[in-house]
């Protein structure tokens, strides 16, 4: 039980690493990236405020947080004999969710983080890589067409949930289907202000080409 508690705590703390905040502060002398752009400490706002390279780095690290929490921590518990292989899936979910919660409400950054898209991506890559691969293609297609990261993220989340209903991507554990729809709902909820801006035509587009 102690190892399980430590793993769950580590998952939250791992997710709480405020990548965007620290990258802006350490490499660009930016006191707080949340004071600029959309006001979030995530990869999308890093792209907007600091450009492609910092944004890509933040995206990668935030995704790695979710992947490490959902893959390595449960496998560590399994190796210790703290959990059984039958319960591995549920601990992947638990550790991954705590990493996402940590990203959205980071203890290292006054509980004001990002929207969790990249961390969810990494988490689900550890759980359902094939389904996530298709969702990523959908995200890139929407982003390339509209240059709206928010719209691409929400669309990819919904597509991921729906794909699991098809015979080609149906998971062995039915709980994953429910979880996929819960994730899609969470993505839409955390992007509710973006939805308002999309409807009003004031949502910021991410520059895909050019120097930044």
RODO-2510 file (C-alpha; in nm, 4 decimals, decimal comma):
residues 212
     n   res          X          Y          Z
     1     x     0,0000     0,0000     0,0000
     2     x     0,2865     0,2392     0,0759
     3     x     0,4328     0,1874    -0,2711
     4     x     0,0929     0,2481    -0,4287
     5     x     0,0484     0,5734    -0,2376
     6     x     0,3992     0,6828    -0,3350
     7     x     0,3311     0,6057    -0,7020
     8     x     0,0047     0,8014    -0,7009
     9     x     0,1725     1,0958    -0,5282
    10     x     0,4619     1,0812    -0,7744
    11     x     0,2142     1,0876    -1,0645
    12     x     0,0546     1,4072    -0,9359
    13     x     0,3907     1,5715    -0,8652
    14     x     0,5190     1,4701    -1,2089
    15     x     0,2164     1,6276    -1,3718
    16     x     0,2625     1,9382    -1,1576
    17     x     0,5941     2,0267    -1,3222
    18     x     0,5056     2,3645    -1,4821
    19     x     0,7046     2,3190    -1,8012
    20     x     0,5792     2,6284    -1,9824
    21     x     0,6351     2,8475    -1,6780
    22     x     0,9900     2,7259    -1,6220
    23     x     1,0895     2,7371    -1,9900
    24     x     0,9696     3,0966    -2,0147
    25     x     1,1431     3,1931    -1,6933
    26     x     1,4755     3,0139    -1,7395
    27     x     1,5348     3,0615    -2,1127
    28     x     1,3428     3,3775    -2,2022
    29     x     1,3544     3,5804    -1,8810
    30     x     0,9749     3,5818    -1,8799
    31     x     0,8518     3,6140    -1,5247
    32     x     0,5218     3,4336    -1,5773
    33     x     0,3901     3,3129    -1,9136
    34     x     0,0414     3,3152    -1,7647
    35     x     0,0534     3,6944    -1,7794
    36     x     0,0669     3,6764    -2,1588
    37     x    -0,1390     3,5300    -2,4405
    38     x    -0,4300     3,3159    -2,3253
    39     x    -0,3108     3,3160    -1,9648
    40     x    -0,2499     2,9401    -1,9515
    41     x     0,0701     2,7551    -1,8657
    42     x     0,0529     2,5061    -2,1502
    43     x     0,2086     2,4235    -2,4841
    44     x    -0,0439     2,6177    -2,6931
    45     x     0,0192     2,9438    -2,5100
    46     x     0,3933     2,8787    -2,5315
    47     x     0,3589     2,8520    -2,9099
    48     x     0,1691     3,1812    -2,9137
    49     x     0,4002     3,3743    -2,6812
    50     x     0,7462     3,2241    -2,7368
    51     x     0,7312     3,0534    -3,0751
    52     x     0,7619     2,7110    -3,2335
    53     x     1,0745     2,5688    -3,0722
    54     x     0,9839     2,6480    -2,7104
    55     x     0,6265     2,5431    -2,7803
    56     x     0,7398     2,2117    -2,9276
    57     x     0,9676     2,1489    -2,6292
    58     x     0,6879     2,2182    -2,3822
    59     x     0,4494     1,9969    -2,5805
    60     x     0,6973     1,7087    -2,5772
    61     x     0,7794     1,7373    -2,2072
    62     x     0,4153     1,7717    -2,1040
    63     x     0,3278     1,4632    -2,3095
    64     x     0,6179     1,2741    -2,1518
    65     x     0,4778     1,3590    -1,8071
    66     x     0,1552     1,1795    -1,8909
    67     x     0,3306     0,8864    -2,0551
    68     x     0,5764     0,8375    -1,7693
    69     x     0,2983     0,8501    -1,5107
    70     x     0,0763     0,6004    -1,6945
    71     x     0,3520     0,3647    -1,8093
    72     x     0,6542     0,3627    -1,5819
    73     x     0,4903     0,4113    -1,2431
    74     x     0,2368     0,1252    -1,2807
    75     x     0,5082    -0,0992    -1,4256
    76     x     0,7241    -0,0150    -1,1249
    77     x     0,4412    -0,1219    -0,8951
    78     x     0,3943    -0,4388    -1,0966
    79     x     0,7639    -0,5206    -1,0719
    80     x     0,7527    -0,4741    -0,6953
    81     x     0,4553    -0,7056    -0,6686
    82     x     0,2438    -0,4253    -0,5211
    83     x    -0,0242    -0,4786    -0,7887
    84     x    -0,1244    -0,7650    -1,0152
    85     x    -0,1247    -0,7712    -1,3945
    86     x    -0,5058    -0,7879    -1,3844
    87     x    -0,5133    -0,4480    -1,2131
    88     x    -0,2419    -0,2870    -1,4243
    89     x    -0,4894    -0,1082    -1,6541
    90     x    -0,6664     0,0595    -1,3633
    91     x    -0,3401     0,1868    -1,2181
    92     x    -0,2432     0,3211    -1,5585
    93     x    -0,5667     0,5184    -1,5540
    94     x    -0,5207     0,6327    -1,1940
    95     x    -0,1613     0,7489    -1,2392
    96     x    -0,2375     0,9100    -1,5742
    97     x    -0,5377     1,0993    -1,4396
    98     x    -0,3374     1,2262    -1,1431
    99     x    -0,0686     1,3519    -1,3811
   100     x    -0,3351     1,5402    -1,5772
   101     x    -0,4796     1,6821    -1,2546
   102     x    -0,1290     1,7903    -1,1588
   103     x    -0,0829     1,9644    -1,4922
   104     x    -0,4130     2,1502    -1,4658
   105     x    -0,3720     2,2247    -1,0919
   106     x     0,0065     2,2217    -1,0308
   107     x     0,1237     2,2488    -0,6731
   108     x     0,4465     2,4065    -0,7995
   109     x     0,2631     2,6932    -0,9737
   110     x    -0,0152     2,8128    -0,7437
   111     x    -0,2532     2,5483    -0,8855
   112     x    -0,2846     2,7400    -1,2148
   113     x    -0,1653     2,5254    -1,5011
   114     x    -0,2608     2,4361    -1,8561
   115     x    -0,5589     2,2537    -2,0011
   116     x    -0,3983     1,9115    -1,9946
   117     x    -0,4156     1,8252    -2,3652
   118     x    -0,0503     1,7256    -2,4053
   119     x    -0,0477     1,5340    -2,0772
   120     x    -0,3655     1,3494    -2,1775
   121     x    -0,1986     1,2689    -2,5090
   122     x     0,1004     1,1130    -2,3354
   123     x    -0,1193     0,9259    -2,0903
   124     x    -0,3351     0,7745    -2,3625
   125     x    -0,0313     0,6829    -2,5730
   126     x     0,0606     0,4528    -2,2857
   127     x    -0,2889     0,3026    -2,2794
   128     x    -0,4211     0,3016    -2,6386
   129     x    -0,1410     0,3957    -2,8827
   130     x    -0,3193     0,2920    -3,2047
   131     x    -0,6356     0,4889    -3,1251
   132     x    -0,4299     0,7889    -3,0202
   133     x    -0,2366     0,7701    -3,3471
   134     x    -0,5568     0,8189    -3,5468
   135     x    -0,6687     1,0981    -3,3138
   136     x    -0,3349     1,2734    -3,3680
   137     x    -0,3872     1,2615    -3,7449
   138     x    -0,7309     1,4176    -3,6969
   139     x    -0,5817     1,6878    -3,4738
   140     x    -0,3149     1,7698    -3,7333
   141     x    -0,5736     1,7825    -4,0116
   142     x    -0,7968     2,0237    -3,8187
   143     x    -0,4990     2,2325    -3,7075
   144     x    -0,3574     2,2508    -4,0596
   145     x    -0,6955     2,3532    -4,1992
   146     x    -0,8069     2,6030    -3,9355
   147     x    -0,4914     2,6806    -3,7292
   148     x    -0,7091     2,6532    -3,4170
   149     x    -0,5344     2,4317    -3,1593
   150     x    -0,8421     2,4342    -2,9376
   151     x    -1,0700     2,3066    -3,2149
   152     x    -0,8171     2,0412    -3,3119
   153     x    -0,7837     1,9237    -2,9522
   154     x    -1,1574     1,8955    -2,8919
   155     x    -1,2173     1,7228    -3,2250
   156     x    -0,9380     1,4730    -3,1617
   157     x    -1,0784     1,3969    -2,8154
   158     x    -1,4254     1,3262    -2,9539
   159     x    -1,2828     1,1144    -3,2369
   160     x    -1,0775     0,9132    -2,9868
   161     x    -1,3898     0,8366    -2,7829
   162     x    -1,5952     0,7398    -3,0895
   163     x    -1,3210     0,5233    -3,2390
   164     x    -1,3386     0,2960    -2,9368
   165     x    -1,6937     0,2031    -3,0342
   166     x    -1,5738     0,0572    -3,3644
   167     x    -1,4630    -0,3073    -3,3956
   168     x    -1,1138    -0,2015    -3,5086
   169     x    -1,0345     0,0049    -3,2005
   170     x    -1,2630    -0,1466    -2,9376
   171     x    -1,0590    -0,1963    -2,6167
   172     x    -1,0560    -0,5202    -2,4229
   173     x    -1,1651    -0,3374    -2,1080
   174     x    -1,5019    -0,1644    -2,1395
   175     x    -1,4005     0,0899    -1,8747
   176     x    -1,1657     0,2412    -2,1302
   177     x    -1,4630     0,3322    -2,3496
   178     x    -1,6308     0,5216    -2,0657
   179     x    -1,3012     0,6833    -1,9790
   180     x    -1,2538     0,7957    -2,3387
   181     x    -1,5873     0,9758    -2,3351
   182     x    -1,5060     1,1271    -1,9959
   183     x    -1,1797     1,2621    -2,1396
   184     x    -1,3611     1,4076    -2,4388
   185     x    -1,6100     1,5773    -2,2068
   186     x    -1,3262     1,7121    -1,9922
   187     x    -1,1486     1,8535    -2,2970
   188     x    -1,4634     2,0320    -2,4061
   189     x    -1,5184     2,1649    -2,0526
   190     x    -1,1634     2,2971    -2,0155
   191     x    -1,1961     2,4655    -2,3563
   192     x    -1,5297     2,6294    -2,2794
   193     x    -1,3803     2,9801    -2,3025
   194     x    -1,2219     2,8842    -2,6360
   195     x    -1,5621     2,7679    -2,7594
   196     x    -1,6989     3,1115    -2,6773
   197     x    -1,4172     3,2771    -2,8692
   198     x    -1,4613     3,0398    -3,1637
   199     x    -1,8296     3,1294    -3,1832
   200     x    -1,7458     3,4993    -3,1618
   201     x    -1,4666     3,4701    -3,4190
   202     x    -1,2038     3,6014    -3,1765
   203     x    -1,0091     3,2809    -3,1089
   204     x    -0,6347     3,3177    -3,1753
   205     x    -0,4851     3,1157    -3,4577
   206     x    -0,1465     2,9520    -3,4131
   207     x     0,1032     3,0494    -3,6855
   208     x     0,2164     2,7331    -3,8616
   209     x     0,4537     2,8918    -4,1054
   210     x     0,7026     3,1725    -4,0745
   211     x     0,9912     3,2455    -3,8397
   212     x     0,8018     3,2145    -3,5123
***
